[in-house]
Amino acid sequence: MAQVPVQTIHRDPQLFYWILIPITVVMILTGVLRHYATVLMAAAPKKQELPAIREQRSLLRGINLRMNANAISAPSFQARKDYLVTAYEGGHFLKDPEKKGQAAPNPMTDPAAMEGMMGMMKGNMAMMVPQTLIMGWINAFFSGFVIIRLPFPLTIKFKSMLQAGVGTKDMDPQWMSSISWYVLCIFGLQSVFNYLLGSDNAASQMAQQMGQMGPGAGAQMFGPGVDPYKQFQGEAENLAVLAHQYTLEGVEDRLLKTVKV
């Protein structure tokens, strides 16, 4: 069986030192600066009021009871369920009981929501401005260079991703351009940032994107525009229809059946 000939491109060895290493170093330094800029621009978290904390924790208490109901006996579960369902339906845990059943306020009129949106905009600016400048720098000085050859074969589908800025049709997909190396550094330096700045850093672009696309459960549950009373009503219905079965019910008989005399 004939072997596929290996494509050879004669390149200047100095390209490795004058293009690949500078791009990598600049990306690492930019990530470190973006982390500290984000830390400096971040506003100090405001102290929540006691009724707001009580409202959040009460709903989480019902969720925890529903998720771990099988770990407690039937009388204990029934007592907790009756108490929470009655309190949820009556709005006893609401931060503003007088607003029960009213429409959710407009998030644009909520100062806390506006402050959160401003914080998100600052984070986006701290992420977009450096990347735009670096992209312009690479296009101006390093566009069109082929800097590295990957040590494993790839299919033709990877050609457009790895050879951005190089307009050749016959080049093997294993070769990578300078712009593609820059894009790879954006999403591939997370472990380096975790080592330099810790796991909870603001330098990782992928972590910021995931945080924006999928915010935490607390933000979704108690965010602006969400009616807490409807959340309590829904959780009361979930608890009311839950079929409880104690995990340790009849455990003595089950254990004796497994013992051989």
N, C-alpha and C positions, 0 to 999 in steps of 0.2 A: 504494500500500500504506500503510495507516494505521500511524502510529508509536505505540509504546507510551508512554503518558504517564509522565513522570518523577515519582516520589513526592517531595514536598517536606515536610520537617518543620522547623518554626520552633523553633530552639534558641537558648539563651543563648550568645553567643560566649565567655563566661567559662568555660564548661564545659571548653573546650580547655585553659585555663591552670590550672584548679583541680582537674581530675580526670585528664586524660590525661598531662600532664607530671609531676604528683606521683607517679602510679603508676609511670611509666617510671623516674624518678629513684630511687624507693625500691627498685625491682627491681635497678637497677644497683648501688646501695650495698649491698644485701643480698647480691648475688653476690660483691662484693669482700670483705665481712666473712666470708662463708662460706668463701671461698678461704683467707683468713689463719687462720680458726679451724681449718680442716682441716689446714693446715700445722702449726699449733701442737699439735694433738692427734695427729698422725701420729708413730708410734714410729720410732726410728732403725732402719734395716735391719740385721739381724744378719749378721755375717760367716759365710759358709758354710764348712763343712769341706771339705778337699781331696778326700776320697772322694766326697762328694756332688756336687761340681763335676765330678769325673771321670766319675761315673755319667751325669750329664746330657749332658756334652759328647760322650761316647762314643756315646750313642744319636743325638744330632744329627749326628754324623759319618756314621753309617750312612744317615740320611735324606738328607744332602747328597750322598753317593755315589750313592744311588739316583736322585735328581732330576737329577744332572749326569753320569750315566754315559756319555752319548754324547760328552762332551768329552774323554775320555781313551781311549787305545788299548786293544785287547782284552787284551794281557798285563798292563798296569797295572791294569785293572779286575778281572781275574781274581785277581791277587795281593791286592788290597785286599779283594775279596769273600771270599776264602778266610780271610783273617785275621780279618775282622769276624764272619763267620758262626761260625767256631770259638770266638771269644771270647764272642759272644752266647750260644751254646748252652751253653758251659761256665760262664757266670756270672762271667767274669773281671773285668768292670767294675762289679760290684755293690758298693754301699756296705757292705752286710752280707752277705758270701757265705754265712755260716752260716744265714741265714734264707731261703735259696733254696728256692722251692717252697712256702713257708708261706703261709697266708692273710694277706691285707692287714690291718694293724692297724686298730682302730676309730678313726676320725678324732676322736671326742670325747675320746679318751685321749691324743692327741698334743698336747703343749704348743704346738708351732709352728702346728698347725691351729687350736687355740683362740685363739691370739693373732691369727691372720688373721681369724677370725670376729669377734673383738672390734673389730678395725680396721674391718671392713665395717659393723658396727653403729654405730660412731662416725660413719662417713661418712653413713650413712642418717639418723642423728639430726641431723647438721649440715645435711642437706638438707630433712628433713621439718618440723622445728620452725619455721624461719623461714617456710616456705611456708604452714604452718597459721596462724601469726600474721598474715601478710599477707592471707590469704584472709578471716580473720575481720574484719580492719580494713576491707577493701574491702566486704564484705557489710554492715558496720555503717554506713558513711558514703557509699558510692558505689553501692549496689545499685539497679537500676532505671533508671540513666541511660544515654541513648544519646549517645555522645560523638563519633563520627566516621562518615563515609560513605565507603566504598571507591570509588575512581575507575573501577572496572571492574564489569561485570554478573556476577552469580552466580546459580546455580540454587537452587531451594527446599531442596535437600539441605543447603546450608550454613547454613540459618536457625538450626537448633538449636545449631550450633557458634559462630556469631557473635553470637547474641542471647540468651545465657544470662542469666537473671535478668530478662528483659523478656517478660512474658506477653501478647504481641499476635500475632494470627494474620495480619493483613493488612499488616504492615510488610515493606518490601522487604528481601531478604537482604543488600543492600549496606550496611545500617546495622549498626554494631557497638556492643555494650554495653560497660560498664566491666569487667565480669567477663571477658568474652571478650578484651578487650585485655590483661588481666592474664595469661590463659592463653597468649596469643600472645607476650607478653614472656618467658614462661618458656622457650620453645623458640626464640625469635627473637633473643636477645641474645648468642648465642655469638660472633659476630664482634666485638661490642663488648668482651666479656671477653678474647678473644684479643688485641685491640689494647691493652687496659689491663694485662693480667696475663701475656700470653704464651700460646702455644699449649698448653703443659702446665700448665693451671690447673684448680683444683677448683671453679670457680664454675659451670661449664656443667652443668646438670642432665642434658641429653641425653647428654653424654659419660660421666657417671657411670652412667646407666642402661645405656648400651651396654657399659661396662666390666663391669657386674654380669651382664648377659645373656650376653655373649660374652667371657669372660676369655681371656688370651693362651694361645698354644700351650704355653708352658712350664708354666703353671699347670695345664692340663688333662693334660699328659703326666706330670708328676712331682708332682701334687697329692696330698693325703692320701686314703687309701683305694685308691690305684692301686698294683698290684704291679709293680715295675720289671722283675722277671724275665719276666713275661708280655709286657711291652713289648719286651724284648730278643728274646724268642722270636718275636714277630710280625714284628719287623723282620728277623730272620734268615730267616724264610720269604719275606718280600718280596724280599730280595736273592737268595735261592736261585733263585727262579722268574723273575727279571728277564731278559728277552731283550736282550742288549747288541748295539748296532750303532754302530760308530765313525763319527762325522760326517765325518771327513777320509779315510775309507777310499776309495781309488781316486780321490782328488781330482785327481791329475795327468791321468788318462785323461779325466775329465769336463771338465777345463779345455781339453785339446787338442781335444776334440770341438766345443767352442764357438768355437775359433779358425779363421777362414777363411783359407786360404792364397791 
